[in-house]
Amino acid sequence: MLYIIGLGLGDERDITLRGLEAVRKCEKVYMEAYTSLLSFGLSSNGLSSLENLYGKSIQVADREMVEEKIDDMLLEALGSHVAFLVVGDPFGATTHTDLVVRAKKLGVEVKVVHNASVMNAVGVCGLQLYRYGETVSLPFFTDTWRPDSFYEKIERNRMLGLHTLCLLDIRVKEPSLESLCRGKKQYEPPRYMTIGTAIEQLLEVVQSREDSAYNEDTICVGLARLGSEDQMVVAGSMKQLLSVDFGPPLHSLVIVGQTHPVEEEMLDFFKVKDNSDQ
């Protein structure tokens, strides 16, 4: 049996009772470490906190393992109980859908335990979830790669008056281009896109467009460390949010569409404070 278990967004205590029961009955426990991270994921004792609460040794499953060696874990699940822990909800990343498909093709029974993810926790800012359009992912730009395919999705959402959730890039255990050329993998330091970087890239994309779907005066909501005790939510124009220090990762950004009066009331609580407000 393969259990795919959502851990939620905060810390080790956010696992559900059903998820904890499943973990404790498993012989092997893996934790994905590439699509997201818990609030303690940046600390030295993060994994031990999980292991102490769950009473199990946990093996970290990085992107390389999941994409290249996942069949070994699935074969283990054919004859024993195996847990695969996912930050947020198991289906918050397409890789985990692929994991279910591969497991079922091998004849592995799969059980999923759901939890909170950014896709619903973003509701904390007051924008109603059913008024969101397609979610977009913003990758880090490089000197030679500056994709803008997300722009058309944002444009469609704004034409329909819908909000757009932007998921910001996470680069964990990524091999450097130079090391790949040499044939020996060396990994770059982890990088987590900030709200400031996301806005700078979004504005760069519209510089050459005459009738752009948004500009520096477009209202957005910046969200940092959703689900944690120190989560941060700030609403303002793109230009205003560029000057806000949102602190450590993870960050997300919402481009606000047409708003309902109740949404506007909620956003007022999170507006950037200027000198006249103080």
PLY file of the C-alpha trace (Angstrom):
ply
format ascii 1.0
element vertex 278
property float x
property float y
property float z
element edge 277
property int vertex1
property int vertex2
end_header
0.00 0.00 0.00
1.24 3.48 -0.89
-0.08 6.30 1.29
0.31 9.78 -0.19
-0.16 12.12 2.74
-0.57 15.89 2.75
1.26 17.67 5.58
-0.39 21.08 5.31
1.49 24.36 5.22
2.76 25.23 8.69
4.87 22.78 10.66
4.89 19.14 11.74
1.68 19.63 13.78
-0.44 20.33 10.70
-0.71 16.70 9.66
-4.25 15.34 10.09
-5.07 12.58 12.58
-5.82 10.26 9.66
-2.47 11.12 8.11
-0.60 10.53 11.36
-2.24 7.14 11.82
-1.20 6.18 8.29
2.41 7.28 8.82
2.72 5.28 12.02
1.59 2.04 10.35
4.14 2.35 7.50
7.46 0.51 7.35
9.11 3.17 5.15
8.46 6.92 5.10
9.61 9.29 2.36
9.17 13.06 2.21
9.21 15.07 -0.99
11.57 18.04 -0.81
11.33 19.85 -4.12
7.85 21.31 -4.78
7.48 23.17 -1.49
8.68 23.28 2.10
7.22 23.54 5.55
7.99 26.57 7.70
10.66 24.55 9.49
12.13 23.28 6.24
14.85 25.93 6.29
16.04 24.99 9.78
18.56 22.37 10.80
16.11 20.45 13.01
13.12 20.45 10.67
13.25 16.79 9.70
13.99 15.65 13.25
10.86 17.51 14.40
8.84 15.42 11.97
10.56 12.21 13.00
10.05 12.89 16.70
6.33 13.53 16.31
5.68 10.70 13.86
7.95 8.18 15.58
9.47 7.21 12.25
12.73 7.67 10.38
12.14 9.74 7.25
14.05 9.59 3.97
14.11 12.80 1.94
12.96 12.31 -1.66
14.45 15.03 -3.83
13.47 15.75 -7.41
16.18 13.45 -8.77
14.90 10.48 -6.77
11.24 11.04 -7.63
11.89 11.51 -11.33
14.53 8.79 -11.79
14.26 6.22 -8.98
10.64 6.32 -7.91
9.96 2.78 -9.14
12.13 1.46 -6.28
9.76 3.05 -3.77
6.72 1.75 -5.64
8.10 -1.79 -5.64
8.50 -1.52 -1.86
4.84 -0.53 -1.64
3.83 -3.76 -3.41
4.79 -5.77 -0.33
4.59 -3.31 2.55
3.06 -0.04 3.73
4.98 2.97 2.41
4.22 6.64 3.10
5.06 9.50 0.76
4.71 12.82 2.57
3.81 15.92 0.58
3.88 19.51 1.79
0.42 21.04 1.29
-2.02 18.72 -0.47
-0.95 15.63 -2.47
-2.47 16.96 -5.68
-1.04 20.46 -5.42
1.72 19.44 -7.85
1.32 17.48 -11.08
4.27 15.25 -10.18
2.15 13.58 -7.53
-0.63 12.84 -10.01
1.98 11.10 -12.13
3.05 9.14 -9.04
-0.47 7.77 -8.60
-0.67 6.78 -12.26
2.67 4.94 -12.11
1.68 3.18 -8.89
-1.63 1.94 -10.28
0.07 0.66 -13.45
2.36 -1.43 -11.24
-0.61 -2.77 -9.30
0.14 -0.79 -6.14
-2.88 0.15 -4.04
-2.94 3.89 -3.28
-4.61 5.83 -0.50
-4.54 9.65 -0.38
-4.87 11.79 2.74
-5.66 15.41 1.90
-4.63 18.60 3.70
-4.54 22.38 3.26
-2.56 23.87 0.36
-1.82 27.30 -1.02
-4.71 26.75 -3.43
-7.25 27.17 -0.62
-5.22 28.92 2.09
-4.90 31.92 -0.25
-8.50 32.66 0.73
-7.13 34.29 3.90
-6.68 37.56 1.98
-10.45 37.84 1.51
-10.65 37.21 -2.23
-13.30 34.58 -2.83
-11.91 31.29 -4.14
-14.56 30.80 -6.82
-13.59 34.16 -8.35
-10.11 32.93 -9.34
-9.11 32.02 -12.88
-6.30 29.75 -14.03
-3.30 29.58 -11.70
0.08 30.44 -13.23
3.66 29.54 -12.32
6.40 32.17 -12.62
9.87 30.74 -13.31
13.14 32.51 -12.60
14.38 34.39 -15.66
17.93 33.74 -16.81
20.19 35.62 -19.22
19.15 33.30 -22.05
15.66 32.15 -21.00
12.89 34.66 -20.29
9.58 32.84 -20.93
6.31 34.77 -20.97
3.73 32.08 -21.69
2.05 32.88 -18.37
1.08 36.33 -19.67
-1.72 35.04 -21.92
-3.28 33.19 -18.97
-3.18 36.32 -16.80
-4.66 38.32 -19.67
-7.55 35.86 -20.07
-8.26 35.93 -16.36
-8.32 39.72 -16.28
-10.60 39.92 -19.32
-13.06 37.78 -17.34
-12.59 39.86 -14.19
-10.99 36.93 -12.33
-8.15 36.93 -9.82
-4.87 35.19 -10.72
-2.81 33.18 -8.23
0.87 33.24 -9.17
2.99 30.41 -7.75
6.61 31.52 -7.51
9.59 29.43 -8.54
11.44 27.13 -6.15
14.88 25.89 -7.20
16.06 23.10 -4.90
18.92 20.72 -5.72
19.17 21.98 -9.29
22.36 20.91 -11.13
24.36 23.79 -12.55
24.66 24.02 -16.32
28.43 23.99 -16.07
28.46 20.75 -14.08
26.08 19.08 -16.55
28.44 20.00 -19.38
31.27 18.34 -17.47
29.17 15.22 -16.89
29.41 15.45 -13.10
26.45 16.94 -11.25
27.07 19.79 -8.86
24.07 21.49 -7.32
23.32 25.18 -7.05
22.27 26.66 -3.70
18.49 26.62 -3.08
16.62 29.65 -4.43
13.10 30.79 -3.64
11.51 33.53 -5.74
10.43 36.60 -3.79
7.36 38.70 -4.45
9.67 41.55 -5.51
11.38 39.42 -8.15
8.01 38.14 -9.39
6.67 41.67 -9.84
9.85 42.84 -11.60
9.55 39.96 -14.07
5.83 40.53 -14.59
6.45 44.21 -15.39
9.33 43.36 -17.72
7.01 41.13 -19.76
4.53 43.96 -20.42
7.10 46.62 -21.34
6.86 45.81 -25.06
3.06 45.42 -25.08
0.85 48.38 -25.95
-2.40 47.24 -24.34
-1.05 45.31 -21.38
-3.29 43.33 -19.05
-1.70 44.95 -15.99
0.82 47.63 -14.99
2.61 48.93 -11.92
-0.66 50.41 -10.61
-2.51 47.07 -10.73
-3.65 45.94 -7.28
-2.11 42.71 -6.04
-1.83 40.76 -2.80
1.51 39.45 -1.59
1.43 36.42 0.71
4.37 34.94 2.59
4.63 31.75 4.64
0.94 30.88 4.34
-0.26 28.66 7.17
2.60 29.61 9.51
2.37 31.59 12.73
4.21 34.49 11.10
2.35 34.48 7.79
2.24 37.88 6.08
-0.47 39.30 3.81
-0.14 42.74 2.19
-2.34 44.32 -0.50
-1.33 47.21 -2.72
-0.25 48.17 -6.20
2.63 46.32 -7.82
4.72 49.43 -7.33
3.87 49.58 -3.62
4.55 45.89 -3.02
8.05 46.26 -4.50
9.01 48.24 -1.39
7.64 45.69 1.12
9.99 43.26 2.85
8.03 40.00 3.01
10.78 38.12 4.81
11.70 34.44 4.36
10.01 32.10 1.81
7.70 30.80 0.57
6.04 33.70 -1.26
2.95 33.82 -3.48
1.29 36.64 -5.39
-2.32 37.30 -6.38
-3.17 39.71 -9.22
-6.56 41.08 -8.21
-9.41 41.06 -10.74
-12.84 42.66 -10.36
-13.82 42.72 -6.70
-17.04 42.22 -4.77
-17.74 44.81 -2.01
-17.06 42.20 0.68
-13.71 41.38 -0.93
-12.84 45.08 -0.93
-13.64 45.32 2.78
-11.30 42.43 3.51
-8.50 43.82 1.33
-8.68 47.08 3.28
-7.36 45.24 6.34
-4.22 44.28 4.42
-3.47 47.50 2.54
0.08 48.83 2.48
0.49 51.40 5.23
1.73 54.74 3.93
2.88 57.74 5.98
-0.62 59.21 6.14
-1.92 56.03 7.78
0.59 56.09 10.59
0 1
1 2
2 3
3 4
4 5
5 6
6 7
7 8
8 9
9 10
10 11
11 12
12 13
13 14
14 15
15 16
16 17
17 18
18 19
19 20
20 21
21 22
22 23
23 24
24 25
25 26
26 27
27 28
28 29
29 30
30 31
31 32
32 33
33 34
34 35
35 36
36 37
37 38
38 39
39 40
40 41
41 42
42 43
43 44
44 45
45 46
46 47
47 48
48 49
49 50
50 51
51 52
52 53
53 54
54 55
55 56
56 57
57 58
58 59
59 60
60 61
61 62
62 63
63 64
64 65
65 66
66 67
67 68
68 69
69 70
70 71
71 72
72 73
73 74
74 75
75 76
76 77
77 78
78 79
79 80
80 81
81 82
82 83
83 84
84 85
85 86
86 87
87 88
88 89
89 90
90 91
91 92
92 93
93 94
94 95
95 96
96 97
97 98
98 99
99 100
100 101
101 102
102 103
103 104
104 105
105 106
106 107
107 108
108 109
109 110
110 111
111 112
112 113
113 114
114 115
115 116
116 117
117 118
118 119
119 120
120 121
121 122
122 123
123 124
124 125
125 126
126 127
127 128
128 129
129 130
130 131
131 132
132 133
133 134
134 135
135 136
136 137
137 138
138 139
139 140
140 141
141 142
142 143
143 144
144 145
145 146
146 147
147 148
148 149
149 150
150 151
151 152
152 153
153 154
154 155
155 156
156 157
157 158
158 159
159 160
160 161
161 162
162 163
163 164
164 165
165 166
166 167
167 168
168 169
169 170
170 171
171 172
172 173
173 174
174 175
175 176
176 177
177 178
178 179
179 180
180 181
181 182
182 183
183 184
184 185
185 186
186 187
187 188
188 189
189 190
190 191
191 192
192 193
193 194
194 195
195 196
196 197
197 198
198 199
199 200
200 201
201 202
202 203
203 204
204 205
205 206
206 207
207 208
208 209
209 210
210 211
211 212
212 213
213 214
214 215
215 216
216 217
217 218
218 219
219 220
220 221
221 222
222 223
223 224
224 225
225 226
226 227
227 228
228 229
229 230
230 231
231 232
232 233
233 234
234 235
235 236
236 237
237 238
238 239
239 240
240 241
241 242
242 243
243 244
244 245
245 246
246 247
247 248
248 249
249 250
250 251
251 252
252 253
253 254
254 255
255 256
256 257
257 258
258 259
259 260
260 261
261 262
262 263
263 264
264 265
265 266
266 267
267 268
268 269
269 270
270 271
271 272
272 273
273 274
274 275
275 276
276 277
